[in-house]
Structure formats: C-alpha cells, structure tokens
C-alpha cells in the first residue's frame, strides 16, 4: 500500500471517528432553573416557529431586507411531549432566556411530569416537588440532539413482530438492487467485448463487498472487481473502462432519482432540504450533461483545455476515452443507466424498510425515500469510511422534524449493518470455498493483490 493510499484511508477513518464524537458530544447542557408554576400551567414552553424559513429562505430575506418572524412561538403544555418527539422544543428559564431542552427526559405517559428538584438531584415527579423553581435539562450544542439513553429507549421499544418482517424486506429489496448492479456490470463488460457469466460476476461482486469491510478503502468493491476481471481476461483497459463508465452512470442515476422525488417530498423547511432544493437547476444540468456525456463524449474534448487542475483534466480525459469506447453501441449505456436507477431505488426502499421496522409514524414514504437518496449523495461526497456517520447525520437532518432524532439516526445506522453483514460476509465464503463457477483465488493471487494496493 503506497503512502497516498495510507493517508487517504487514515483521513477517512479520522473523519468518521470525529463525526461520531461530534454526534454524541454535548457542550453547554445541564439543568436550568424554571418557574414551577410555569411548568404546572404550561406557560413556559415554546417550539420553533413553523413560519420561519430555512437556510436558503433566511439568506434571501437578508439580502432582500425582509424581516424574519420570531424564532419561537408558545407551545401548550399538553403538547410538549409530542412536539419533543418530533423536533426541538424550548423552555423559558427563570432568568428569562428561551433555551432548548430535552423534553423526552421529563415525559411520562405523554405528559411532562418529571423534573429535577435541585440542580444536582435526581428526576422526581412534578407533584412531589415544592418551592418556586424546579430544574429542567437544557439541550446543549450537539450535532444530533440525543444521547445513548435516547438510543437505548428506542432500541428497547422495538416490537419484534414489526421489526423482523420489515428488516427482512429491507435485506431482500437491497439484494434485488445488488443483482441489478451486477447485471449493469455485465452489460458494460459486454460492450467492451468481454462476455462473462452472471454467476461468476455475482461471486466476484460479493467477494468485492467482503473485501470492502475487511480491508482499507484502497481495496474495496471496485478495486477487487477490477483486479478479478483483469486476472481472468487479461484485458486491463477494457475492464477499467467498464468500471469508469459505471461510476459516471451511477452518479447520473442518483441525481435523476433525486430530481424525480424532489417535488413530492416536502420535509417542512429543513435546512438541508432547502439547500438541495436550491440546487435543483445544477442537479438537472448535471443529469442532462451526464447523459449527453455518455452518448456524445467527443463533444467534451474541447473542455479539457480550460480545466485548470491537472488531476481533474486527467480524470476528464480518462472518462472521455472510456465513454468513447461505447460510441458505436449506446444500447449498453442506456440499459446500464436503467439498472443504476433500479439499484438506487432499491437502496431507498431498503431504508424505507428500516423506518417501518422501527415503527416510524411521522414521516411519509416519499419523505423517507427522498431522504435516502440525499443520504446516498452525502456518502458519495463526504470523505467517511463506508459512509458511517454521514448517513446518520443526513437522516437526522432531514427526518428529525418528523420523528425522534434517535429513530432517524437508527434508520441510517441499520443500513450500515445490512450492507456490511448479511450482504457482504457471504463474499468471504465465495473466496474460501469458491464453487466451480468461480475460479478459486490462490495464495499467489492474494500476495500480488496486497502488493498492488
């Protein structure tokens, strides 16, 4: 493994660890004094103003001079627990400040019934407290407004009768997408004059998934598939070309799906959604030029000279050469693009299955599917290890106002375990006890593989 690969892998691991530390680390939280009478009559509670625009809307208002509404509005005491399960809620302290607080920590039977009698005491029933003030736990600065206790509550409240069938659905629907991706790979290889059986490619694909969870990121799914097909065919250029075009097609398919669901998934002014919606024109342009690039790569040769980065120029040059290899037969490209869309849709429905397994009530199917597509784009762009941390943050950012932050977190996190265990571990069996349809990997092959990464 060369030093560049080592640095790249190490940076991804560090980034992933930093994200998880930031998720669970809280700064500035703790008990704050609140008027007991205000807690009893419900006059100290607030929630975010639904009329407040998201990030893009705030920027527009700033530049246009339009005044923004109040950040919070009063919230009835009997609605605090329900609102706290869906998003941020606030309380007015005795000092007059309006601060976010952890409502669910104080709720029992859907009512805010437990408080801290003192700043250092234990939670007690509100009816058992006396004095003019009680203490409520302020929510400090945190990427995700939850802690391990919140996660544990959600995990222990799972109903196996609901969880198991939906979790199996999530696994099976993702498996359908994997087979669509394998067929896409086969179609693109055939476009290069390489005809390999589906069963062999399936075995190789799962071995690649296995390598992706037991080795550094320099040897993952794509690295193994490239090595494996070259080892079999001795045609490195053709094998690399198929994978290069596959990457472009995968990105075009993802952007197309995001555009497809964007008009039908109103996520209530979430900042991340506003940013993505504000980029609808660049995304649509990306889809258009991506398809044009695949069908007419020669038109983009003149662009190379104006690209300032040598690395980007070389990448563009390689991509053009790869796409040009299909210029005489574009049918594989269109079939592969269809398979890419199917593969992305099945990933989205896998996360929908996760949400149903967790009995998420406040989010619609289209909202969950759209959030899943945005999550995939986030894992593609962020330098994390296997997308860990990023997928959880995106789901919380998009669905946190429709379900608890802990449930939104678990929707993404379950996807990691589906991807890495039942749908990747079988690749180890193919590598060790390969059937006749798949050529057994020899110790010499593994030695050369390790030396090449």
C-alpha positions in Angstrom: 0.0 0.0 0.0 1.6 3.3 -1.1 1.7 6.3 1.2 -1.0 8.3 -0.6 -3.5 5.4 -0.1 -2.5 5.2 3.5 -3.1 8.9 4.1 -6.4 8.8 2.3 -7.6 5.8 4.3 -6.4 7.3 7.6 -8.1 10.6 6.9 -11.4 8.8 6.2 -11.1 6.9 9.5 -10.3 10.1 11.4 -13.2 11.9 9.8 -15.6 9.1 10.7 -14.5 9.0 14.3 -14.7 12.8 14.5 -18.3 12.7 13.2 -19.4 10.1 15.8 -17.6 12.0 18.6 -19.4 15.2 17.5 -22.7 13.3 17.3 -22.6 12.2 20.9 -20.6 15.0 22.5 -22.7 17.8 24.1 -21.4 21.2 25.1 -23.3 23.6 27.4 -26.1 21.3 28.5 -27.4 20.7 32.1 -30.2 21.6 34.5 -31.6 25.1 34.3 -33.9 26.7 36.8 -37.6 27.2 35.6 -40.6 28.6 37.4 -42.5 25.7 38.9 -45.9 27.5 38.3 -45.0 27.9 34.6 -44.3 24.2 34.3 -47.6 23.4 36.0 -49.7 25.7 33.8 -47.7 25.2 30.6 -46.8 28.9 30.0 -43.0 28.4 29.8 -42.9 26.2 26.7 -42.1 27.1 23.1 -41.4 25.5 19.8 -39.7 26.6 16.6 -41.9 28.9 14.5 -43.2 27.0 11.5 -43.3 30.3 9.6 -39.5 30.6 9.9 -37.9 29.9 6.5 -35.0 27.5 6.2 -31.4 28.4 5.5 -32.0 29.4 1.9 -35.0 31.5 2.8 -33.1 33.3 5.6 -30.4 34.2 3.1 -32.9 35.5 0.7 -34.6 37.6 3.4 -31.2 39.0 4.5 -30.4 40.2 1.0 -33.9 41.5 0.2 -34.3 43.3 3.6 -37.4 41.3 4.6 -37.8 40.9 8.3 -37.9 37.4 9.7 -40.6 36.2 12.1 -40.0 35.3 15.7 -37.8 32.2 16.1 -40.1 30.5 18.5 -43.9 30.5 19.3 -45.7 29.4 22.5 -46.4 25.7 22.9 -49.2 24.3 25.0 -48.1 22.3 28.0 -50.1 19.2 27.0 -48.3 19.1 23.6 -44.7 19.3 24.8 -44.0 15.6 24.8 -45.4 15.0 21.3 -43.6 18.0 19.9 -40.4 16.9 21.7 -40.6 13.5 19.9 -40.7 15.3 16.5 -38.2 18.1 17.0 -36.7 20.8 19.2 -38.8 22.3 22.0 -37.8 25.2 24.2 -38.4 26.4 27.8 -38.2 29.9 29.4 -35.8 29.9 32.3 -36.2 32.0 35.4 -33.5 34.3 34.0 -35.8 35.0 31.0 -33.8 33.1 28.4 -35.6 30.7 26.0 -33.4 27.6 25.6 -33.9 24.2 24.0 -34.4 21.3 26.5 -34.6 17.5 26.5 -38.4 17.1 26.7 -38.5 13.4 26.4 -36.3 13.0 29.5 -39.0 14.7 31.5 -42.0 13.0 29.9 -44.1 10.1 31.3 -47.3 8.8 29.7 -47.1 11.6 27.1 -47.0 14.3 29.8 -44.2 16.4 31.1 -44.4 15.0 34.7 -40.8 14.6 35.9 -38.3 17.4 36.9 -35.2 17.9 38.9 -36.0 19.3 42.4 -32.4 20.6 42.6 -29.6 21.2 40.1 -27.7 18.2 41.3 -30.7 15.9 42.2 -32.4 13.0 40.6 -35.6 13.2 38.5 -38.7 13.2 40.5 -42.5 13.6 40.0 -43.5 17.2 39.5 -46.3 16.6 42.1 -43.7 15.7 44.7 -41.7 19.0 44.3 -42.1 22.2 46.2 -40.8 25.7 46.1 -40.9 28.4 43.4 -38.5 26.7 41.0 -37.6 23.3 39.5 -34.9 22.3 37.1 -35.2 21.1 33.6 -32.4 19.6 31.5 -31.2 22.1 28.9 -30.1 20.8 25.5 -26.5 21.9 24.8 -24.8 22.3 21.5 -24.8 18.9 19.7 -24.8 17.8 16.1 -27.7 15.4 16.9 -30.0 16.2 19.8 -29.8 12.8 21.5 -27.7 10.7 23.7 -27.1 7.0 24.4 -30.1 6.9 26.7 -32.3 8.1 23.9 -30.9 5.4 21.6 -31.4 2.7 24.2 -35.0 3.7 24.7 -35.7 3.4 21.0 -33.9 0.1 20.7 -35.7 -1.5 23.7 -39.1 -0.3 22.5 -38.8 -2.2 19.2 -41.6 -4.7 18.6 -40.0 -7.9 17.1 -43.3 -8.7 15.3 -43.0 -5.4 13.4 -39.2 -5.3 13.2 -38.4 -8.7 11.8 -40.6 -8.8 8.7 -39.7 -5.2 7.7 -36.0 -5.8 8.3 -36.1 -8.9 6.1 -37.8 -6.9 3.5 -35.0 -4.3 3.7 -32.4 -7.0 3.1 -34.2 -8.6 0.2 -35.0 -5.4 -1.6 -31.4 -4.3 -1.3 -30.4 -7.8 -2.7 -32.5 -7.1 -5.8 -30.6 -3.9 -6.2 -27.3 -5.7 -6.0 -28.3 -8.1 -8.7 -29.3 -5.1 -10.9 -25.8 -3.6 -10.3 -24.2 -6.9 -11.2 -26.2 -7.0 -14.5 -25.2 -3.4 -15.2 -21.6 -4.5 -14.8 -22.1 -7.5 -17.1 -23.8 -5.3 -19.8 -20.9 -2.8 -19.7 -18.3 -5.5 -20.0 -20.1 -7.0 -23.0 -20.0 -3.5 -24.5 -16.2 -3.9 -24.3 -16.3 -7.4 -25.9 -16.0 -9.3 -22.6 -18.7 -11.9 -22.1 -18.5 -13.3 -18.5 -21.3 -15.4 -17.0 -23.6 -13.8 -14.4 -22.8 -16.4 -11.8 -19.1 -15.6 -12.0 -19.7 -11.9 -11.8 -22.1 -12.4 -8.8 -19.4 -14.3 -6.9 -16.8 -11.7 -7.7 -19.2 -8.9 -6.7 -19.8 -10.4 -3.3 -16.1 -11.1 -2.8 -15.5 -7.4 -3.5 -18.1 -6.4 -0.9 -16.4 -8.7 1.6 -13.0 -7.1 0.8 -14.7 -3.7 1.4 -15.4 -4.5 5.1 -12.1 -6.3 6.0 -9.5 -4.2 4.2 -8.7 -0.5 3.9 -10.6 1.6 1.4 -8.0 1.3 -1.3 -9.2 -2.3 -1.9 -12.9 -2.3 -1.9 -15.7 -3.4 -4.2 -14.4 -1.6 -7.3 -10.7 -2.5 -6.6 -11.5 -6.2 -6.3 -13.7 -6.3 -9.4 -11.0 -4.6 -11.5 -8.4 -7.0 -10.2 -10.6 -10.0 -10.6 -11.7 -9.4 -14.2 -8.2 -8.5 -15.3 -6.9 -11.7 -13.7 -9.5 -13.7 -15.7 -9.5 -11.8 -19.0 -6.0 -10.2 -19.2 -7.7 -7.1 -20.7 -7.0 -4.3 -18.3 -8.0 -1.4 -20.5 -11.4 -2.9 -21.3 -12.1 -3.9 -17.6 -11.1 -0.5 -16.3 -13.2 1.3 -19.0 -16.3 -0.6 -17.9 -15.9 0.4 -14.3 -15.1 4.0 -15.2 -18.3 4.4 -17.2 -20.2 2.6 -14.4 -19.2 5.3 -11.9 -20.5 8.0 -14.2 -23.7 6.2 -14.9 -24.2 5.6 -11.1 -23.9 9.3 -10.4 -26.2 10.3 -13.2 -28.8 7.7 -12.0 -28.6 9.0 -8.4 -29.1 12.7 -9.5 -32.0 11.6 -11.7 -33.7 9.9 -8.8 -33.2 12.9 -6.5 -34.9 15.1 -9.1 -37.7 12.5 -9.5 -38.6 12.6 -5.8 -37.9 16.3 -5.1 -41.4 17.7 -6.0 -43.2 15.1 -3.8 -41.2 15.2 -0.6 -41.9 18.3 1.5 -39.7 18.0 4.6 -41.0 21.1 6.3 -38.3 23.6 5.6 -35.4 21.6 6.9 -32.1 23.4 6.1 -30.5 20.6 4.2 -33.6 20.1 2.1 -33.7 23.8 1.3 -30.1 23.6 0.2 -30.7 20.6 -2.1 -33.9 22.2 -3.5 -32.0 25.4 -4.2 -29.6 23.3 -6.3 -32.3 21.7 -8.5 -31.1 23.6 -11.6 -27.5 22.5 -11.2 -28.6 18.9 -10.4 -30.9 18.9 -13.5 -28.0 20.3 -15.6 -25.8 17.5 -14.1 -28.2 14.8 -15.3 -28.6 16.4 -18.7 -24.9 16.8 -19.3 -24.2 13.4 -17.8 -26.4 11.7 -20.3 -25.0 13.8 -23.1 -21.5 12.9 -22.0 -22.3 9.2 -22.1 -24.0 9.5 -25.6 -21.6 12.1 -27.2 -18.3 12.0 -25.3 -16.4 13.5 -28.2 -18.2 16.9 -27.7 -16.4 17.3 -24.4 -12.9 17.0 -25.6 -12.5 20.8 -26.1 -13.4 21.3 -22.4 -10.2 19.7 -21.3 -8.1 22.6 -22.3 -10.0 25.0 -19.9 -9.9 22.8 -16.9 -7.3 24.3 -14.5 -6.4 21.3 -12.4 -4.1 18.7 -13.9 -5.7 16.0 -11.9 -9.2 16.9 -12.9 -8.1 17.3 -16.5 -6.6 13.8 -16.5 -9.8 12.4 -14.9 -11.9 14.0 -17.6 -9.6 12.7 -20.3 -9.9 9.2 -19.0 -13.6 9.4 -18.6 -14.0 10.7 -22.2 -11.9 7.9 -23.5 -13.9 5.3 -21.5 -17.3 6.7 -22.8 -16.0 6.8 -26.3 -15.5 3.1 -26.2 -19.3 2.8 -26.3 -19.9 5.4 -29.0 -20.7 2.7 -31.7 -23.1 0.9 -29.4 -25.0 3.0 -27.0 -27.6 0.4 -26.0 -25.4 -0.9 -23.1 -25.2 2.6 -21.7 -29.0 3.1 -21.7 -29.6 -0.4 -20.2 -26.9 0.3 -17.6 -28.5 3.6 -16.7 -31.8 1.9 -16.2 -30.1 -0.6 -13.9 -28.4 2.2 -12.0 -31.9 3.8 -11.3 -33.2 0.4 -10.2 -30.2 0.0 -7.9 -30.7 3.4 -6.4 -34.5 2.9 -5.9 -33.9 -0.5 -4.1 -31.4 1.2 -1.7 -34.1 3.9 -1.0 -36.7 1.2 -0.3 -34.2 -0.6 2.0 -34.1 2.5 4.2 -37.9 2.7 4.0 -38.0 -0.9 5.3 -35.7 0.2 8.1 -38.1 3.0 9.0 -41.0 0.7 9.1 -39.1 -1.8 11.2 -38.6 1.0 13.7 -42.3 1.9 13.5 -41.6 5.5 12.4 -45.0 7.2 12.3 -44.4 10.9 11.5 -42.7 10.6 8.1 -44.3 9.6 4.8 -42.9 7.1 2.4 -41.9 9.7 -0.2 -40.1 11.7 2.6 -38.1 8.7 3.7 -37.3 7.7 0.1 -36.1 11.2 -0.7 -34.0 11.4 2.4 -32.4 8.1 1.4 -31.4 9.5 -2.0 -29.9 12.6 -0.4 -28.1 10.4 2.1 -26.5 8.4 -0.8 -25.3 11.6 -2.3 -23.9 12.7 1.1 -21.9 9.4 1.5 -20.6 9.9 -2.1 -19.3 13.4 -1.4 -18.1 13.2 2.3 -14.7 11.5 3.0 -16.0 9.0 5.5 -15.3 5.3 5.9 -18.1 3.4 4.3 -20.4 6.4 4.7 -20.6 5.9 8.5 -21.6 8.9 10.4 -22.7 10.7 7.3 -25.8 8.5 6.7 -26.9 9.0 10.3 -26.4 12.8 10.2 -28.3 13.2 6.9 -31.3 11.2 8.1 -31.5 13.2 11.4 -31.1 16.5 9.4 -34.0 15.6 7.0 -36.3 13.5 9.2 -35.6 14.8 12.6 -38.7 17.1 12.5 -40.9 14.1 11.7 -39.7 11.5 14.2 -37.3 11.4 17.1 -33.6 12.1 16.4 -32.8 8.6 17.8 -35.1 6.9 15.3 -33.8 8.9 12.4 -30.3 8.0 13.5 -31.2 4.3 13.6 -32.8 4.3 10.2 -29.4 5.2 8.7 -27.4 3.0 11.1 -29.4 -0.1 10.3 -28.5 0.4 6.7 -24.8 0.0 7.6 -25.4 -3.4 9.2 -27.5 -4.6 6.3 -24.8 -3.6 3.8 -21.9 -4.9 5.8 -23.1 -8.2 7.4 -25.8 -10.3 5.5 -24.9 -8.7 2.1 -21.1 -8.7 2.4 -20.0 -11.5 4.7 -21.1 -14.2 2.2 -18.3 -12.9 -0.1 -15.8 -14.5 2.3 -17.4 -17.9 1.6 -17.0 -17.4 -2.1 -13.4 -16.5 -1.6 -12.6 -19.5 0.6 -14.9 -22.2 -0.8 -15.4 -21.0 -4.3 -17.8 -23.0 -6.4 -16.8 -24.3 -9.8 -18.5 -21.3 -11.5 -15.9 -19.0 -9.8 -12.2 -19.6 -10.1 -10.6 -20.1 -6.7 -8.3 -17.4 -5.5 -4.8 -18.7 -4.9 -2.3 -17.6 -2.2 -0.1 -16.1 -5.0 -3.1 -14.0 -6.2 -3.7 -12.6 -2.7 0.0 -11.8 -2.4 0.1 -9.9 -5.6 -3.1 -8.1 -4.7 -1.7 -6.9 -1.3 1.4 -5.7 -3.1 -0.6 -3.7 -5.7 -2.7 -1.6 -3.2 
